[in-house]
Amino acid sequence: MTWYDDFWSLVYDYRPYLWLLFMFLVFMLCLSTLSFVLSRQSTASHTLSYINLLLTIGLGVIVLGMYWYSAKRRAEL
């Protein structure tokens, strides 16, 4: 077994925590969207809210991809 297989096996074992992290990111996405909508344009808080939205969505996609791929690999074995 290679390190690659060991890594995805370990990720599969931690799937409940990945799901918990994803739910936390959904909550953060809701808060970030609210702050983005309520902030005035051309302010620093609006820019930071936009960056926060992008980072939250990006990390959510990574976590969801890891969750899906680890389940797919386990099903193939």
Z-matrix of the N, CA and C atoms (Angstrom, degrees):
N
C 1 1.445
C 2 1.527 1 108.65
N 3 1.293 2 116.28 1 132.69
C 4 1.455 3 120.88 2 -178.24
C 5 1.522 4 110.41 3 -86.72
N 6 1.324 5 114.53 4 171.69
C 7 1.468 6 118.96 5 178.26
C 8 1.516 7 110.76 6 -64.18
N 9 1.323 8 116.16 7 -30.02
C 10 1.463 9 121.49 8 179.22
C 11 1.529 10 110.73 9 -63.54
N 12 1.329 11 116.18 10 -45.39
C 13 1.464 12 120.43 11 177.92
C 14 1.521 13 111.36 12 -66.92
N 15 1.324 14 116.33 13 -38.87
C 16 1.466 15 119.92 14 177.19
C 17 1.524 16 111.14 15 -62.52
N 18 1.328 17 116.27 16 -40.86
C 19 1.460 18 120.49 17 179.85
C 20 1.522 19 110.92 18 -61.63
N 21 1.323 20 118.46 19 -48.93
C 22 1.461 21 120.77 20 -177.43
C 23 1.515 22 111.62 21 -71.18
N 24 1.313 23 117.45 22 -28.06
C 25 1.461 24 120.00 23 173.48
C 26 1.523 25 110.55 24 -65.92
N 27 1.326 26 115.97 25 -41.11
C 28 1.462 27 120.62 26 177.56
C 29 1.529 28 111.16 27 -66.80
N 30 1.324 29 117.11 28 -40.24
C 31 1.467 30 120.66 29 177.56
C 32 1.527 31 109.71 30 -62.16
N 33 1.336 32 117.19 31 -39.91
C 34 1.464 33 120.15 32 179.28
C 35 1.527 34 110.94 33 -62.87
N 36 1.312 35 116.68 34 -37.98
C 37 1.465 36 120.22 35 179.25
C 38 1.523 37 112.03 36 -65.31
N 39 1.315 38 117.15 37 -27.08
C 40 1.461 39 121.97 38 -178.61
C 41 1.529 40 112.85 39 -100.61
N 42 1.315 41 117.66 40 19.96
C 43 1.462 42 121.15 41 -179.04
C 44 1.524 43 113.99 42 -58.44
N 45 1.334 44 120.41 43 -39.43
C 46 1.481 45 118.01 44 177.84
C 47 1.527 46 112.54 45 -59.64
N 48 1.322 47 116.73 46 -35.23
C 49 1.464 48 119.87 47 178.98
C 50 1.525 49 111.46 48 -73.25
N 51 1.328 50 116.88 49 -31.91
C 52 1.467 51 119.67 50 174.88
C 53 1.525 52 110.26 51 -65.58
N 54 1.331 53 115.92 52 -39.25
C 55 1.459 54 119.14 53 178.60
C 56 1.525 55 110.50 54 -66.48
N 57 1.320 56 116.71 55 -40.36
C 58 1.461 57 120.80 56 176.75
C 59 1.530 58 110.66 57 -62.16
N 60 1.319 59 116.89 58 -42.60
C 61 1.465 60 120.99 59 176.96
C 62 1.523 61 110.85 60 -62.50
N 63 1.320 62 116.96 61 -39.97
C 64 1.462 63 120.25 62 178.87
C 65 1.532 64 111.04 63 -64.23
N 66 1.322 65 117.41 64 -41.44
C 67 1.469 66 120.49 65 178.04
C 68 1.535 67 111.04 66 -64.81
N 69 1.322 68 116.77 67 -37.89
C 70 1.460 69 120.36 68 175.26
C 71 1.528 70 110.48 69 -62.95
N 72 1.325 71 116.95 70 -40.75
C 73 1.464 72 120.57 71 178.90
C 74 1.525 73 111.75 72 -66.62
N 75 1.322 74 117.69 73 -33.96
C 76 1.467 75 120.33 74 175.50
C 77 1.525 76 109.57 75 -64.36
N 78 1.326 77 116.85 76 -42.12
C 79 1.463 78 120.92 77 176.72
C 80 1.530 79 110.44 78 -62.16
N 81 1.323 80 116.82 79 -44.50
C 82 1.463 81 120.57 80 178.31
C 83 1.532 82 110.88 81 -64.23
N 84 1.318 83 116.96 82 -34.99
C 85 1.460 84 120.76 83 177.45
C 86 1.528 85 110.53 84 -64.32
N 87 1.319 86 116.77 85 -40.51
C 88 1.474 87 120.17 86 177.09
C 89 1.526 88 110.74 87 -62.82
N 90 1.318 89 116.73 88 -45.22
C 91 1.461 90 119.86 89 179.30
C 92 1.526 91 111.72 90 -65.69
N 93 1.315 92 116.64 91 -40.12
C 94 1.468 93 120.27 92 179.23
C 95 1.520 94 111.41 93 -66.17
N 96 1.316 95 116.26 94 -39.32
C 97 1.463 96 119.96 95 177.89
C 98 1.521 97 110.52 96 -64.68
N 99 1.311 98 116.34 97 -41.71
C 100 1.462 99 120.37 98 178.18
C 101 1.527 100 111.24 99 -62.02
N 102 1.321 101 116.68 100 -45.19
C 103 1.467 102 119.04 101 179.52
C 104 1.528 103 111.52 102 -68.68
N 105 1.329 104 117.32 103 -31.85
C 106 1.461 105 120.71 104 177.70
C 107 1.529 106 110.79 105 -67.46
N 108 1.315 107 116.29 106 -42.07
C 109 1.463 108 120.62 107 -178.25
C 110 1.526 109 111.23 108 -70.80
N 111 1.320 110 117.03 109 -37.67
C 112 1.463 111 120.09 110 -175.02
C 113 1.527 112 114.26 111 -85.19
N 114 1.320 113 117.39 112 -13.50
C 115 1.471 114 118.59 113 -179.26
C 116 1.528 115 110.17 114 -82.56
N 117 1.316 116 114.84 115 154.86
C 118 1.465 117 120.45 116 178.09
C 119 1.527 118 109.30 117 -81.13
N 120 1.309 119 115.40 118 142.03
C 121 1.461 120 119.47 119 178.62
C 122 1.516 121 110.11 120 -67.64
N 123 1.311 122 115.49 121 157.59
C 124 1.472 123 124.13 122 179.60
C 125 1.518 124 112.60 123 66.80
N 126 1.323 125 116.57 124 26.02
C 127 1.462 126 120.16 125 174.06
C 128 1.520 127 108.39 126 -118.36
N 129 1.315 128 114.87 127 163.16
C 130 1.462 129 119.77 128 -179.58
C 131 1.523 130 111.11 129 -65.91
N 132 1.322 131 117.37 130 -35.83
C 133 1.465 132 119.77 131 -179.50
C 134 1.527 133 111.35 132 -66.77
N 135 1.309 134 117.45 133 -33.24
C 136 1.467 135 120.96 134 176.94
C 137 1.534 136 110.30 135 -67.07
N 138 1.308 137 116.14 136 -42.30
C 139 1.468 138 120.75 137 178.19
C 140 1.522 139 110.96 138 -64.48
N 141 1.323 140 116.57 139 -43.71
C 142 1.465 141 120.16 140 178.58
C 143 1.525 142 111.80 141 -65.62
N 144 1.311 143 117.27 142 -35.91
C 145 1.465 144 120.53 143 176.71
C 146 1.524 145 110.63 144 -64.70
N 147 1.318 146 116.39 145 -39.41
C 148 1.466 147 121.05 146 177.88
C 149 1.529 148 110.75 147 -64.06
N 150 1.317 149 116.82 148 -45.36
C 151 1.466 150 121.04 149 178.15
C 152 1.523 151 110.28 150 -63.30
N 153 1.330 152 116.56 151 -41.52
C 154 1.457 153 120.97 152 178.79
C 155 1.526 154 111.14 153 -62.67
N 156 1.314 155 117.23 154 -39.98
C 157 1.466 156 120.82 155 176.29
C 158 1.523 157 111.21 156 -60.69
N 159 1.318 158 116.50 157 -46.68
C 160 1.467 159 120.17 158 -179.44
C 161 1.525 160 111.98 159 -63.06
N 162 1.325 161 116.99 160 -43.12
C 163 1.462 162 120.34 161 179.99
C 164 1.526 163 111.84 162 -67.38
N 165 1.315 164 116.98 163 -39.56
C 166 1.461 165 120.61 164 179.44
C 167 1.522 166 111.16 165 -66.41
N 168 1.315 167 116.72 166 -43.30
C 169 1.464 168 120.13 167 178.07
C 170 1.525 169 110.45 168 -65.29
N 171 1.327 170 117.23 169 -43.01
C 172 1.463 171 120.66 170 179.31
C 173 1.518 172 112.66 171 -61.26
N 174 1.321 173 116.80 172 -46.32
C 175 1.461 174 120.05 173 179.13
C 176 1.523 175 110.96 174 -66.93
N 177 1.328 176 117.03 175 -36.17
C 178 1.464 177 120.28 176 177.12
C 179 1.517 178 112.14 177 -62.82
N 180 1.319 179 116.78 178 -40.36
C 181 1.469 180 120.78 179 177.79
C 182 1.527 181 110.39 180 -64.91
N 183 1.326 182 117.21 181 -40.77
C 184 1.466 183 120.93 182 178.69
C 185 1.525 184 110.85 183 -63.91
N 186 1.328 185 116.92 184 -46.64
C 187 1.468 186 120.94 185 -179.09
C 188 1.524 187 110.51 186 -64.03
N 189 1.320 188 117.25 187 -44.85
C 190 1.459 189 120.48 188 179.34
C 191 1.529 190 110.98 189 -64.60
N 192 1.318 191 117.30 190 -38.13
C 193 1.464 192 120.59 191 176.57
C 194 1.515 193 112.50 192 -64.49
N 195 1.329 194 116.62 193 -41.12
C 196 1.467 195 119.85 194 177.51
C 197 1.524 196 110.83 195 -65.72
N 198 1.321 197 117.10 196 -39.59
C 199 1.463 198 121.91 197 178.61
C 200 1.529 199 109.96 198 -61.70
N 201 1.328 200 116.23 199 -48.01
C 202 1.454 201 121.17 200 -177.94
C 203 1.533 202 111.65 201 -66.65
N 204 1.333 203 116.89 202 -44.99
C 205 1.459 204 120.00 203 -175.85
C 206 1.525 205 111.82 204 -68.17
N 207 1.322 206 117.23 205 -36.74
C 208 1.467 207 118.84 206 178.94
C 209 1.525 208 110.42 207 -67.19
N 210 1.327 209 117.45 208 -37.47
C 211 1.468 210 120.29 209 177.00
C 212 1.524 211 110.84 210 -68.05
N 213 1.321 212 116.76 211 -38.20
C 214 1.467 213 120.99 212 179.17
C 215 1.525 214 110.91 213 -65.44
N 216 1.324 215 116.82 214 -42.85
C 217 1.467 216 120.29 215 179.19
C 218 1.523 217 111.17 216 -64.57
N 219 1.337 218 116.44 217 -40.07
C 220 1.465 219 119.58 218 -179.73
C 221 1.523 220 110.63 219 -66.01
N 222 1.327 221 117.64 220 -37.36
C 223 1.461 222 121.07 221 179.65
C 224 1.527 223 111.28 222 -67.83
N 225 1.325 224 117.51 223 -30.63
C 226 1.461 225 121.07 224 -179.65
C 227 1.521 226 112.35 225 -76.57
N 228 1.326 227 117.48 226 -22.60
C 229 1.469 228 120.25 227 -178.42
C 230 1.477 229 112.48 228 -80.88
